[in-house]
Amino acid sequence: MASNSNTKRTCILHHCPSAKRPRIDEGDFWFCDRIKVSKFAYVWKIENFNYFNGETISPIFTNEKSNDIKWQLAITKIGKIVILKLKLVCCDQCQVKFKFRGSMENRSGQTCSNIGKDNLYTAVAKDVFIFPRPIEIEEDSQEDPTDDNLSVRCEICVIDDVIDMPLNDFSINSHDEADLFQNMGKLLESGKFSDVTLMVSGQELKAHKNILSMRSEVFAAMFEHQTMAENKSNCVDINDLDHTVVREMLTFIYTNQAPNVEEMPMDLFVAADKYSLKRLKLMCEIILNRELTCDTALTILILADRHNSEILKLRTIHFIKTNLDAVMTSKDWHTMTARYPQLIEEIQNYNGCVERN
């Protein structure tokens, strides 16, 4: 239930009071606009629970929408006393902040124990949490004692601070993968066996339909149907991107690297979005985020909004809000207020915890 807009609430992650409306409000838990919440549930069924002592572990499980964080449950049983454990098996972050709630149900569906509290926990990979104390489980008096299943239900709520999220490492880990991309790069340079031409600013770039289609769903759709003009003519006209940008994009498609991305992050960002090259787009986002200044922030905000980059947009708005006085004196502020009033409104309404510079 949302809190009254005149009531000050404290962001549970940053401990900062705010009189604005909460974006996410769960009872006593309130999160500011910097926070991205991912919630999922998992059910672990243990058969013939009364017939063993010691410890048993669940399969490793994860959130289907974000499988980079993996979890595992364990139960230790000593007589009629059980202890539930939760393990963070691995993650792609330095640490994970989360809430945990769980329950145990007997074969009749009756809840025999509620587990966990509304605390905010911080974990690193391999950490194990015990929730919260030994609990006595009553045996069911049924005619068939072998039909003795226990279901453990848990709900995990992962809480990410978008502003402090670590940036991805784009290095190629596999030697085989590196060799493959190196050979594909040589194929691009030689132009051998090319079957399509990209025409950019009157200049030709030779390429291969199968490689373009494999790396970009936009190119795949273009070459999939015989009736498409590009497929019939074996020529793709690109009129809205510079030749050097398309050349760098092709280098990425063939080699998985963009050696000149630092020199053209905005233009490559636009190209990556147009041709659905998610990894290249994210590489550009990282550079643009790093290059945020009071002079560049408004331009980057417009770009992020236009090309549906939610994380970059939120980071940029947070930067602007933190440095609002300096940004408002920049040469682009008056143009921004006249042409993009909806973005100005989003900046004004941003309710992330900030420390004004």
C-alpha positions as CSV (number, residue, x, y, z in Angstrom):
1,M,0.0,0.0,0.0
2,A,1.5,3.3,-1.0
3,S,2.4,5.8,1.7
4,N,0.9,9.2,1.9
5,S,2.9,11.7,-0.3
6,N,3.2,14.1,2.6
7,T,4.8,11.4,4.9
8,K,8.5,11.2,5.0
9,R,9.8,7.7,4.3
10,T,13.3,6.3,4.6
11,C,14.9,4.5,1.7
12,I,15.8,1.1,3.2
13,L,19.0,0.9,1.1
14,H,20.4,4.4,1.5
15,H,18.7,5.5,4.7
16,C,17.8,8.8,3.1
17,P,14.4,10.4,4.0
18,S,12.1,11.6,1.2
19,A,8.8,13.4,1.1
20,K,8.1,12.4,-2.5
21,R,6.0,9.5,-3.5
22,P,7.6,6.0,-3.3
23,R,8.2,4.1,-6.5
24,I,8.2,0.7,-4.8
25,D,6.6,0.4,-1.4
26,E,6.1,-2.9,0.4
27,G,4.9,-2.2,3.9
28,D,7.7,-0.8,5.9
29,F,10.1,-1.2,3.0
30,W,10.5,1.8,0.7
31,F,13.0,2.1,-2.2
32,C,14.0,5.1,-4.1
33,D,14.2,5.4,-7.9
34,R,17.7,4.2,-8.0
35,I,16.6,0.7,-7.0
36,K,15.7,-2.2,-9.3
37,V,13.8,-5.0,-7.6
38,S,13.7,-8.6,-9.0
39,K,11.4,-11.0,-7.1
40,F,10.9,-14.7,-7.7
41,A,9.7,-17.8,-5.9
42,Y,11.0,-21.4,-5.7
43,V,9.5,-24.6,-4.4
44,W,11.6,-27.5,-3.2
45,K,9.7,-30.8,-2.5
46,I,11.4,-33.4,-0.3
47,E,10.0,-36.9,-0.4
48,N,9.8,-39.2,2.7
49,F,11.0,-36.4,4.9
50,N,10.6,-38.4,8.2
51,Y,12.9,-41.2,7.0
52,F,16.2,-39.5,7.1
53,N,18.5,-37.5,9.4
54,G,21.4,-35.3,8.4
55,E,21.5,-32.8,5.6
56,T,19.9,-32.8,2.1
57,I,20.4,-30.1,-0.5
58,S,18.1,-28.7,-3.2
59,P,19.0,-28.4,-6.9
60,I,20.6,-25.1,-7.8
61,F,18.0,-22.6,-8.8
62,T,17.8,-19.1,-10.2
63,N,15.4,-16.4,-11.4
64,E,14.5,-17.1,-15.0
65,K,14.6,-13.4,-15.9
66,S,18.2,-13.0,-14.6
67,N,20.1,-16.3,-14.3
68,D,23.4,-14.7,-13.3
69,I,22.7,-15.2,-9.6
70,K,22.4,-18.9,-8.5
71,W,21.0,-20.1,-5.2
72,Q,20.7,-23.4,-3.3
73,L,18.7,-24.5,-0.2
74,A,19.7,-27.1,2.4
75,I,17.9,-28.7,5.3
76,T,19.7,-30.2,8.3
77,K,17.4,-32.6,10.2
78,I,18.2,-34.0,13.7
79,G,15.2,-35.9,15.0
80,K,12.2,-33.6,14.8
81,I,14.4,-30.4,14.6
82,V,15.3,-28.9,11.2
83,I,17.5,-26.0,10.2
84,L,17.0,-24.3,6.8
85,K,20.0,-22.8,5.1
86,L,20.3,-20.6,2.0
87,K,23.5,-20.5,0.0
88,L,24.4,-17.9,-2.7
89,V,26.2,-20.3,-5.0
90,C,27.6,-17.7,-7.5
91,C,26.8,-14.3,-8.9
92,D,28.1,-11.8,-11.5
93,Q,28.3,-9.0,-8.9
94,C,30.7,-8.3,-6.0
95,Q,27.8,-8.6,-3.6
96,V,24.1,-9.2,-3.6
97,K,21.5,-7.4,-1.5
98,F,18.3,-9.4,-0.9
99,K,15.3,-10.2,1.3
100,F,14.2,-13.7,2.0
101,R,10.9,-15.3,3.1
102,G,10.1,-18.9,3.3
103,S,7.7,-21.5,4.6
104,M,7.5,-25.3,5.1
105,E,4.4,-27.2,4.2
106,N,3.5,-30.8,5.0
107,R,1.9,-33.2,2.5
108,S,-1.6,-31.8,3.4
109,G,-0.6,-28.3,2.4
110,Q,-0.6,-27.1,6.0
111,T,2.1,-24.5,6.8
112,C,4.2,-25.9,9.7
113,S,6.7,-23.2,9.8
114,N,7.3,-19.6,8.5
115,I,11.0,-18.7,8.0
116,G,12.9,-15.5,7.6
117,K,12.3,-11.9,8.4
118,D,12.0,-8.6,6.5
119,N,15.7,-7.9,7.0
120,L,17.9,-6.8,4.2
121,Y,20.8,-9.2,3.7
122,T,24.1,-8.7,1.9
123,A,26.0,-11.7,0.5
124,V,29.0,-12.6,-1.6
125,A,29.4,-15.8,-3.5
126,K,29.5,-19.0,-1.3
127,D,27.9,-17.2,1.7
128,V,25.5,-19.4,3.7
129,F,22.5,-18.0,5.7
130,I,20.6,-19.9,8.4
131,F,17.0,-19.0,8.8
132,P,16.6,-18.2,11.6
133,R,16.7,-21.0,14.3
134,P,15.9,-24.7,14.8
135,I,12.2,-25.4,14.2
136,E,10.2,-28.4,15.3
137,I,8.3,-30.3,12.6
138,E,5.3,-32.4,13.7
139,E,4.9,-35.7,12.0
140,D,1.6,-36.4,10.2
141,S,-0.5,-39.3,11.5
142,Q,-1.5,-40.9,8.2
143,E,-2.2,-44.4,7.2
144,D,0.6,-44.4,4.7
145,P,3.7,-43.2,6.5
146,T,5.8,-43.4,3.3
147,D,3.7,-40.6,1.8
148,D,5.6,-38.0,3.9
149,N,6.6,-35.1,1.7
150,L,7.7,-31.7,2.8
151,S,7.6,-28.6,0.6
152,V,9.9,-25.7,1.2
153,R,8.7,-22.5,-0.4
154,C,10.9,-19.5,-0.6
155,E,10.6,-16.0,-2.0
156,I,13.8,-14.1,-2.8
157,C,13.8,-10.4,-3.6
158,V,17.1,-9.1,-5.1
159,I,17.7,-5.4,-4.7
160,D,20.1,-3.7,-7.2
161,D,21.3,-0.1,-6.9
162,V,21.5,0.9,-10.6
163,I,23.9,3.7,-9.8
164,D,26.4,1.4,-8.0
165,M,26.0,-1.7,-10.2
166,P,29.4,-3.0,-11.4
167,L,30.0,-2.7,-15.2
168,N,30.5,-5.9,-17.2
169,D,33.9,-7.3,-18.3
170,F,33.9,-7.8,-22.1
171,S,37.0,-9.8,-22.4
172,I,37.0,-13.1,-24.4
173,N,37.7,-15.9,-22.0
174,S,38.0,-18.9,-24.4
175,H,41.1,-19.3,-26.6
176,D,38.9,-21.2,-29.2
177,E,36.5,-18.4,-29.3
178,A,39.3,-15.8,-29.7
179,D,40.7,-17.8,-32.6
180,L,37.4,-18.1,-34.3
181,F,36.8,-14.3,-34.1
182,Q,40.3,-13.6,-35.3
183,N,39.8,-15.8,-38.4
184,M,36.4,-14.1,-39.0
185,G,38.2,-10.8,-38.9
186,K,40.6,-11.9,-41.5
187,L,37.7,-13.0,-43.7
188,L,36.2,-9.4,-43.4
189,E,39.5,-7.8,-44.3
190,S,40.1,-10.1,-47.4
191,G,36.5,-9.8,-48.7
192,K,36.7,-13.5,-49.8
193,F,33.4,-15.3,-50.5
194,S,31.4,-12.1,-49.8
195,D,27.8,-12.2,-51.0
196,V,26.5,-8.8,-50.0
197,T,27.6,-5.2,-50.2
198,L,26.9,-2.4,-47.7
199,M,26.7,1.0,-49.5
200,V,27.6,3.8,-47.1
201,S,28.1,7.4,-48.3
202,G,29.0,6.1,-51.8
203,Q,31.6,3.6,-50.5
204,E,31.3,-0.2,-50.6
205,L,31.9,-2.6,-47.7
206,K,31.9,-6.3,-48.5
207,A,30.3,-8.7,-46.1
208,H,28.7,-12.1,-45.7
209,K,24.9,-12.6,-45.3
210,N,25.3,-15.7,-43.0
211,I,27.7,-13.9,-40.6
212,L,25.6,-10.7,-40.5
213,S,22.4,-12.8,-39.9
214,M,24.0,-14.8,-37.2
215,R,25.0,-11.7,-35.2
216,S,22.1,-9.4,-35.9
217,E,18.4,-10.3,-35.9
218,V,17.8,-7.2,-38.1
219,F,20.1,-8.4,-40.8
220,A,18.6,-11.9,-40.4
221,A,15.1,-10.6,-41.1
222,M,16.5,-8.6,-44.0
223,F,18.0,-11.7,-45.7
224,E,15.4,-14.3,-44.6
225,H,12.8,-13.6,-47.3
226,Q,13.6,-13.7,-51.0
227,T,11.2,-10.8,-51.7
228,M,13.2,-8.3,-49.6
229,A,15.0,-5.8,-51.8
230,E,18.3,-6.2,-50.0
231,N,18.2,-10.0,-50.5
232,K,17.3,-9.7,-54.2
233,S,20.0,-7.1,-55.0
234,N,22.6,-8.3,-52.5
235,C,23.1,-4.7,-51.6
236,V,22.2,-2.8,-48.4
237,D,22.0,1.0,-48.6
238,I,22.8,2.7,-45.3
239,N,22.2,6.4,-45.4
240,D,21.9,7.5,-41.8
241,L,25.3,6.3,-40.5
242,D,28.9,7.4,-41.3
243,H,31.2,5.0,-43.2
244,T,33.7,4.8,-40.4
245,V,30.9,3.9,-37.9
246,V,29.5,1.1,-40.2
247,R,33.1,-0.1,-40.7
248,E,33.6,-0.3,-36.9
249,M,30.2,-2.0,-36.5
250,L,31.3,-4.6,-39.0
251,T,34.5,-5.1,-37.2
252,F,32.5,-5.8,-34.0
253,I,30.2,-8.2,-35.9
254,Y,33.1,-10.2,-37.2
255,T,35.6,-10.0,-34.3
256,N,33.4,-9.3,-31.2
257,Q,35.7,-6.3,-30.6
258,A,35.4,-2.6,-31.4
259,P,38.9,-1.2,-31.1
260,N,37.8,2.4,-31.9
261,V,34.7,2.5,-29.8
262,E,36.2,5.1,-27.5
263,E,36.4,7.5,-30.4
264,M,32.8,7.2,-31.5
265,P,30.6,5.9,-28.6
266,M,27.5,8.0,-29.5
267,D,27.5,7.1,-33.2
268,L,28.2,3.4,-32.5
269,F,25.5,3.4,-29.8
270,V,23.0,4.5,-32.4
271,A,24.2,1.9,-34.9
272,A,24.2,-0.9,-32.3
273,D,20.6,-0.1,-31.4
274,K,19.5,0.1,-35.1
275,Y,20.9,-3.4,-35.9
276,S,20.1,-5.0,-32.5
277,L,23.8,-5.6,-31.4
278,K,23.2,-5.7,-27.7
279,R,26.7,-6.3,-26.6
280,L,28.1,-3.5,-28.7
281,K,25.3,-1.2,-27.4
282,L,26.2,-2.1,-23.8
283,M,29.9,-1.4,-24.5
284,C,28.9,2.1,-25.7
285,E,26.7,2.6,-22.7
286,I,29.6,1.9,-20.4
287,I,31.8,4.5,-22.1
288,L,29.0,7.1,-22.2
289,N,28.4,6.5,-18.5
290,R,32.1,7.0,-17.9
291,E,32.1,10.3,-19.9
292,L,29.2,11.9,-18.1
293,T,30.0,15.5,-17.3
294,C,27.9,18.6,-16.7
295,D,28.4,19.5,-20.4
296,T,27.6,16.1,-21.9
297,A,24.8,14.8,-19.6
298,L,21.9,16.3,-21.4
299,T,23.0,15.0,-24.8
300,I,23.6,11.6,-23.4
301,L,20.1,11.7,-21.7
302,I,18.4,12.4,-25.0
303,L,20.3,9.6,-26.7
304,A,19.5,7.1,-23.9
305,D,15.8,8.0,-24.0
306,R,15.6,7.8,-27.8
307,H,17.3,4.5,-28.0
308,N,15.6,2.8,-25.0
309,S,18.6,2.5,-22.7
310,E,16.9,2.3,-19.3
311,I,20.0,1.9,-17.2
312,L,22.0,4.6,-18.9
313,K,19.0,6.9,-18.8
314,L,18.6,6.4,-15.0
315,R,22.3,6.8,-14.3
316,T,22.3,10.1,-16.4
317,I,19.2,11.5,-14.6
318,H,20.9,10.6,-11.3
319,F,24.0,12.5,-12.4
320,I,22.0,15.5,-13.5
321,K,20.1,15.6,-10.2
322,T,23.3,15.3,-8.2
323,N,24.9,18.2,-10.2
324,L,21.7,20.1,-11.0
325,D,23.0,23.6,-10.4
326,A,26.0,23.1,-12.7
327,V,23.9,21.4,-15.4
328,M,21.3,24.2,-15.4
329,T,24.1,26.7,-16.3
330,S,25.2,24.6,-19.3
331,K,24.6,25.9,-22.9
332,D,22.1,23.0,-23.6
333,W,19.8,23.5,-20.7
334,H,17.4,26.1,-22.4
335,T,17.3,24.0,-25.5
336,M,16.4,21.0,-23.4
337,T,13.6,22.8,-21.6
338,A,12.1,23.9,-24.9
339,R,12.4,20.7,-27.0
340,Y,12.3,17.9,-24.4
341,P,9.8,19.0,-21.6
342,Q,9.0,15.4,-20.8
343,L,12.7,14.7,-19.9
344,I,12.8,17.9,-17.8
345,E,9.8,16.6,-15.9
346,E,11.4,13.2,-15.4
347,I,14.5,15.0,-13.9
348,Q,12.3,17.0,-11.6
349,N,10.3,13.9,-10.5
350,Y,13.3,11.7,-10.0
351,N,13.2,10.3,-6.5
352,G,16.6,8.6,-6.2
353,C,18.7,9.2,-3.1
354,V,21.3,11.8,-4.1
355,E,24.0,13.9,-2.4
356,R,23.9,17.3,-4.1
357,N,27.3,18.6,-5.3
